[in-house]
């Protein structure tokens, strides 16, 4: 987390610094232009003869009236002196902003140019920098053009070395001040006087060269600074990549360790007598396990709900089964306890178990003794023979009601999966395979439920459903979990991630009161592949279990 944050901060800092350095480079050019303006004023005052003043023009880009006013060419030398005074003041303010930055105390005075006053510039004059060398170091020449330094007397009145650009700039501003203070500019300011000659020669040679040298020093400093920041960012990027790869390697190692721990814990659980008993006498492979999870709350919760109601059905058929874990979950789970289907399934199971246990305990003397697979002697009682027709009918009705809930919940789980496939446009190849498996599963479940229903009645009336049906249901749903849920449904979740919103995949879906038949099975029944018997058996199952089929509008 810290590396990306630091990387971002450095990137933002680099961008801001680059912008401010570019602003400073712009100000150097502005300073050079003002030096030229001051020189032009001086030459205009020193020149003889009339000057034709062209008409004024307007520049919409200018923010300083100086650039849109040609009155500098007037014959009124006093007015030109005034213009030179203002240009000099502007030049000095620009120079302060360039050297010390716009945030310095020296730069607080406004220039009057809104564009300049609105700029933010860094301090360019720094200790031990190239700009400091240009500004103050003793030298003999700032070369503007090749060969300029070979001219010995190129600057009027200057025959020796000078202390950098600062000395030249000081000479120039001093010359401007002398011209501004002349009482009679027409008579006192001529081309031959020292200030005019010095200003002109400075702008032709070293002063202009000094401006260029200062700008070059700034550009080189900016380049070095950007190169340093770029190097730091590259190093951080490499460190981040290496850290990610190392973290990925550690993650794989950690996952392997956790997997081994989980596997060992699972093996330890197998040694637990109670867990072993639950596995053998309970729902076994048709009980919900974490290994059946698809990493999608919406789908997993529906599968878990199907298995809870299946446990209630199997437990009502074979009361010797241990489904205490499922009963506890239906009783105490906030997710399932308040559901109408849960309350019906749980109530019916408990009533059936209580009634059958009372009947068995009240007739312990009858029946026969059998040896189970572990060598233990069990007392088997024919409960059907001990119950009257009303009791048998009531138990069977409750069992079929639970069976109807199992069918309704199973169908809706499959229906919702196909709804997600359609809504989020999952690949046709996966959809086709999913639909085929759903249709096959429903046919098997339909056949098993009809067999269960048929076994509840004989020619003499109602009878208890044989306990073998409980084991058949367990095997059927276990095959659905291992062959379909752990493979196709997990693949479906992988395809949904990134397409479906996370809120949709985490939503808990309620069971509607009507039977929602998955489109895959509806299409199968309407196709040529379905026989008349398939359609008849489906309608018969709906009738026997007293289900109301949902009719789409």
Secondary structure, 3 states (H helix, E strand, C coil): CHHHHHHHHHHHHHHHHHHHHHHHHHHHHHHHHHHHHHHHHHHHHHCCCCCCCCCCCCCCCCCCHHHHCCHHHCCCHHHHHHHHHHHHHHHHHHHHHHHHCCCCHHHCCCCCCHHHHCCCCCCCCCCCCHHHHHHHCEECCCCCCCCHHHCCCCCCCCCCCEEHHHHHHHHHHHHHHHHHCCCCHHHHCCCCCHHHHHHHHHHHCHHHHHHHHHHHHHHHHHHHHHHHHHHHHHHHHHHHHHHHHHHHHHHHHHHHHHHHHHHHHHHHHHCCHHHHHHHHHCCHHHCCCHHHCCCCHHHHHHHHHHHHHHHHHHHHHCCCCCCHHHHHHHHHCCCCCCCHHHHHHHHHHHHHHHHHHHHHHCCCCCCEEEECCCCCEEEECCHHHHCCHHHHHHHHHHHHHHHHHHHHHHHHHHHHHHHHHHHCCCCHHHHHHHHHHHHHHHHHHHHHHHHHHHCCEECCEECCCCCHHHHHHHHHHHHHHHHHHHHHHHHHHHHHECCECHHHHCCCCCCCCCECCCHHHHHHHHCCCCCHHHHHHHHHHHHHCCCCECCCC
